[in-house]
């Protein structure tokens, strides 16, 4: 099941990456392979040659990445190494799909300079009533972010008063709302985009763009807080038979912000193309030298922190600014910490097993990194040998197809600590005052020996 779910995730990433770069072969918005060109240049034989070479490289890359995914399926018996391999495969996918595009970008830019293709302006003037309609529309007030802040703060207080172990989920909602507020503020301060020789058109379209993006980030903040609420309700639910429905709803809801971002940016681009086309005085900003490889923007003379992407939708960071350098470096650093940290935990989980020991002072100690636990023998209220572990959800810890370790909530049991190899009975069940513990060894015979020692300890 886990292999199937992760394979679907990998397939989505695979399709998205190749579809994004494949779209760059079309001459659109005055650009081809993220290089600004006059319209007649798109049909030049040398450009067609670059397109053909790009398509061949992308086909080889697609076949190679598909073949490289096979070991992931073969590693299904070693879930930790399988997940680690998926991380590496996704990283490789991100790198190798860029290479054909980067080559096409450089070849196109070199050809443009060789042919001295000048990107000129059109001179047909046609009025558009939509310009005057957009004039009076204003960006969303920053005070409206008080709504998602109030929702996240109120939910965090409610969960804390309920003494829920999951109140930290809503703290995450506050952090996400703050990040989206900061994003909205920074985008309002971005440099205006030049669309046309008509200054009124430029003013109106930039104003409309800031308005749309301000409401976009506000909407995403509200949606994300509802998303966190759904996650909280799922983790707090005792209806374990509804786990599949909960997970489906949560995953579908997670796609809403991404879909909304794509929709807003596509709508903005369509509106800008329509209005500028009717105005007839479009200007192509020929700043190719600031786009390293067509997707990384570095312009120290531009004070804007975010600029519209040339590849894909959305905004990218201007690494020519100090804030841009910090953001970009922080993003790379965070990704490295997460990947290295998760990889370390996964490998450790695969190679390290929990151990149970009974000390001379009649204490029971379970040793496992980050989830060690000790208790006195007189705290044990029930001691049984079980053939199964009840269904439940993880609150913190590690859960794979082979083992479950950490804090869980189990059906009919409530709070629990698991240190078990799945599908490997028997399991020692220890009931304390406020928690249930399930433990077993990989060797069933050792599990029975530990159970006998605990039974003797209680006598």
Secondary structure as UniProt FT lines:
FT   HELIX           2..22
FT   HELIX           23..25
FT   TURN            29..30
FT   STRAND          31..32
FT   TURN            33..34
FT   STRAND          35..36
FT   HELIX           39..43
FT   HELIX           45..68
FT   HELIX           70..74
FT   TURN            75..77
FT   HELIX           79..115
FT   HELIX           129..135
FT   HELIX           142..144
FT   HELIX           145..161
FT   TURN            162..163
FT   TURN            165..167
FT   HELIX           168..188
FT   HELIX           199..236
FT   HELIX           240..242
FT   HELIX           243..279
FT   HELIX           288..290
FT   STRAND          291..292
FT   TURN            293..295
FT   STRAND          296..297
FT   TURN            300..301
FT   STRAND          306..308
FT   STRAND          315..318
FT   TURN            319..320
FT   HELIX           322..351
FT   STRAND          355..358
FT   TURN            360..361
FT   STRAND          363..367
FT   TURN            369..370
FT   STRAND          373..376
FT   HELIX           377..379
FT   STRAND          382..386
FT   STRAND          392..399
FT   STRAND          403..410
FT   TURN            411..413
FT   STRAND          414..421
FT   TURN            422..423
FT   STRAND          427..431
FT   STRAND          436..439
FT   HELIX           444..458
//
